[in-house]
Amino acid sequence: MYFEKPGKVNTQETLTLAGERAKVLGINEIVVASSTGETAAYAREICSGFKLTAVTYHCGFKAPFEHFMSAETRRDLEASGV
C-alpha cells in the first residue's frame, strides 16, 4: 500500500488493511510499534479478535529512568490484554 503523504494519518487504514490480510492468511497475532500508546489503542479497536502486542521505547529513551508511554496508558492497554 502506498500513501500520498507519510504520517499517522495513515495509521487507521494501515491497521485495517493489516487486520484484513491477517484474517485471510489465518494469522491470529499482530505486533505494533507504539511509542505513546496511541497506535496500540487504535489497533485494539480495529484489530479486535487478534492477540495484540505493542512494542514501545525502552525506559530511559528520552530521559534517564523515565518511560515514554504514560503509566496510565500502559495500565489501560495491559488491562485490555495488549
C-alpha positions in Angstrom: 0.0 0.0 0.0 1.3 3.4 -0.9 0.0 6.6 0.6 0.4 10.1 -0.8 1.7 11.6 2.4 3.6 9.9 5.3 2.4 10.1 8.9 -0.1 9.0 11.5 -2.9 10.0 9.2 -2.3 6.6 7.6 -2.4 4.6 10.8 -6.0 3.6 10.9 -6.1 2.5 7.3 -2.8 0.6 7.7 -4.2 -1.3 10.7 -7.5 -2.0 8.9 -5.6 -3.5 5.9 -3.2 -5.4 8.1 -6.1 -7.0 10.1 -7.9 -7.9 6.9 -4.8 -9.5 5.4 -4.0 -11.3 8.6 -7.5 -12.9 8.6 -7.1 -14.1 5.1 -3.7 -15.7 6.0 -5.1 -17.2 9.2 -2.8 -15.1 11.4 -4.1 -14.6 14.9 -1.4 -12.3 16.4 -0.4 -8.7 15.5 2.6 -6.7 16.8 2.6 -2.9 16.5 5.1 -0.3 17.4 3.6 2.3 19.7 5.6 4.9 21.5 2.8 6.8 23.3 0.2 4.0 23.1 -2.0 5.8 20.5 -1.3 3.2 17.8 -1.8 0.4 20.2 -5.2 1.8 21.2 -6.2 2.1 17.5 -5.1 -1.4 16.9 -7.1 -2.7 19.9 -10.2 -1.2 18.4 -9.6 -2.0 14.7 -7.9 -5.4 15.1 -10.2 -7.0 17.7 -10.1 -10.7 17.7 -6.3 -10.8 17.4 -3.7 -11.3 20.1 -2.1 -7.9 20.1 1.4 -7.0 21.3 2.6 -3.4 21.5 6.3 -2.6 21.5 7.4 0.8 22.8 10.7 2.5 23.6 12.9 1.3 26.4 12.9 3.0 29.7 15.3 6.0 29.6 14.9 6.6 25.8 14.3 10.3 26.3 15.4 10.9 29.9 17.1 8.6 32.4 14.7 6.3 34.3 11.7 7.8 32.5 9.1 5.8 30.5 8.0 7.3 27.2 4.5 5.8 27.4 2.5 7.1 30.4 1.8 4.6 33.3 -1.9 5.2 32.9 -1.9 4.3 29.2 0.3 1.2 29.8 -2.1 0.0 32.6 -5.1 0.6 30.3 -3.5 -1.4 27.4 -2.4 -4.2 29.7 -5.8 -4.4 31.3 -7.4 -4.9 27.9 -5.0 -7.7 27.0 -2.4 -5.8 25.0 
